[in-house]
Amino acid sequence: MPATVRCPICKKEVPLDDPNMPFCSDRCRLLDLGNWASEKYVISSPVRGAEKLEDLEDLDLPEGPDR
């Protein structure tokens, strides 16, 4: 039996080689897109790694041979 994942919308099992994967159908794919468009899904906060990168850019580091 091929490996499967569950459709994030209807929870039906979907084979990994299905062209609609991770969705089971175009209907579920469109429902998911509608959820994003209507802002049902949100990203609550920025990624922490990006904050640390900004902090490093603000530091005055001496120029080295590899810079």
N, C-alpha and C positions, 0 to 999 in steps of 0.2 A: 504494500500500500504506500503511495507517495506521501511525502511529508505535507502537512497542512497547517494553515493558520486560520484564525477565526475572523470573519468579517467584522470590522469595528462598528458597523451600523446594526446588522441583524444577527450577528453571532453565528452565522452558518459557516461550516467548515469549507475552506477554499484551498485547493491544491496549489503548491508553490509555482507550478508551471502554468497556471491559469492566466490568460492575458489580462484579466481584470484585477489580479492580486494586488493589494490585500483585500480588495472588495470582491463580493461574489457576483456583482452585476453592475451594469451602467447605472441602474436606478440607485443603488447604494452609493456609488461614486458621486452621483449628482446630489444626493442628500447630504453627503459629507461636505461637498463644495458649498452647498447652501448654508450649512451650519457655520462654516468659516465666514461666508459673506454676510451673514446676519449677526456676526460677532458672538455666537454661542460659545465658540472656543476663543480663549484669550491666552496670551503669554503674560503671566503675572509680573515678572520682574526680569531685569536684564541678566545676562549670563555673567556669573562672577568672574570668569576668566578675563572678560573684556575690561572690567574695572581694574584688575591688577595690571593689565597691559598698559592702560592709560597712566597708572601710577608710575610704571617704569619709564614711560616716555617723558615724564616730567622731571626725572632725576638728571642732574648734570654729572654724567659719568665721564671719566677721562678717556680720551681717544687712545685706543690700543692698536696693535699691529693688525688685528683682524677686523677693525672697524673702518 
